[in-house]
Amino acid sequence: MTLPSRVRVSGPLTRYAKGFCEELATQGYTPLSAANQVRLMAHMSRWLDAQREGPEALTPVQVERFLRARRQQGYTAFLSKAGLAPLLGYLCTIGVVPAPQPPVAQTPLEHLLEHYRNYLEQERGLAASTVRFRLGEARSFLAQHTHGERLALDQLTAADVVRSVLRECRHRSVGYAQGLVTALRSLLRFLYLEGHTPTLLANAAPAIASWKLAPLPRAVEPRQVQALLRRCDRRTAIGRRDVAILTLLTRLGLRCGEVVALEIDDIDWSCGEITIDGKGRRHERLPLPPDVGEALVSYLRRGRPRTGSRKVFVRHRAPYGRLGPSAITGRLYQLCDRAGVGRISSHRLRHTAATQMLRHGAPLEEIAEVLRHRDLLTTATYAKVDREALRELARAWPGGDA
């Protein structure tokens, strides 16, 4: 088996080969995978030497030239920028390769969107996911009112706003439509404040009808939760990670984003508390139930790979790094398929945590604190699924037996 340290690197990248090998080992690459990465480094170093250039010349244009040369020479692996990511990422981290620069806005539309991004991030202080959503909706709306490269916003009318909402929301869910209208109103307020529109058109966006507390929370039955947990192989590292994640979802009602954001320093073992980085950039402390703590300890001691990352949940294949929300969702669906319980979303497990607390006598105020609801009315919807309590309030049907 070839060891990465035995791959010969000549040229301007020679001095960085040893550090790259150490970084690959830290990231959990197997000796074979690490050796392949170092071979790629050796090829790039030879190419730079032939070009009589140093690593500081590895701009996006030069990287594309190297990939083109690699394809022409008949290589069949590492032919894209994604394949170069570990190497370029390491060289960028140690300051050898210039950091990638964000694309420069070229058109009036791009300039306006960049200005709007700064407004959302700096003045409004919105979360990154909210900024991405609102920018996407802003781009879609503004593109409808762009003629060539010219923005025709000074002629925008309330009727244009209404038509846009009706067209975009026609085949959308109520929740998505409400978010779209909120994003559009935000954009219209920004356009007015910046002088792009002569009148404030935010109120022209029609409200989306929705009856608060109308839908019933769709909780998962305890037997289904147990079926999911039984499908986790606790003898393996990934199985112990699955148990820890499922326990957090079902016992504390965490969101996927909150699970992946959890760091080791967020767990206060002496006080039995856990700090959650929740929606709206709020940090809140929750009690750490014994079963949740045991699941986390089992994973941290006998499952989590050795890595410099402070995230609790990390990948189990190189490169080690934080899990994304989509990874948790995909893993949950795999467990559902194995257990034969149908696809269950993480948000339904959040409903499960609330309904179980309610059935065990927890008042709505405590449930609201655990779920971190800003409005108690949001928590009140769970009272409708407590059938036993509602049965006591039900009046007998005239002429009936009950």
Buried (B, 14 or more C-beta within 10 A) or exposed (E): EEEBBEBEBEBBBBEBBEBBBBBBBBBBBBBEBBBBBBBBBBBBBBBBBEBEEEBEBBEEEBBEBBBEBBEEEEBEEBEEEEBBEBBBEBBBEEEBBBEEEEEEEEEBBBEBBBEBBEBBBEEEEBBEEBBEBBBEBBBBBBEEBBEEEEBEBEEBEBEBBBEBBEEBBEEEEBEBBBBBBBBBBBBBBBBBEEEBBEEEBBEBBBEBEEEEEEEEBEBBEEEBBEBBBEBBEBEEBBBBBBBBBBBBBBBBBBBBBBBBBBBEEBBEEEEBEBBBBBBEEEEEEBEBBEEBBEBBBBBBEEBBBEBEBEBBBBBBEBBBEBBEBEBBBEBBBEBBEEBEBEEBBBBBBBBBBBBBBBBEEBEBEEBBBBBBBEEEEEBBBBEBBEEEEEEEEEEEEEEEEE
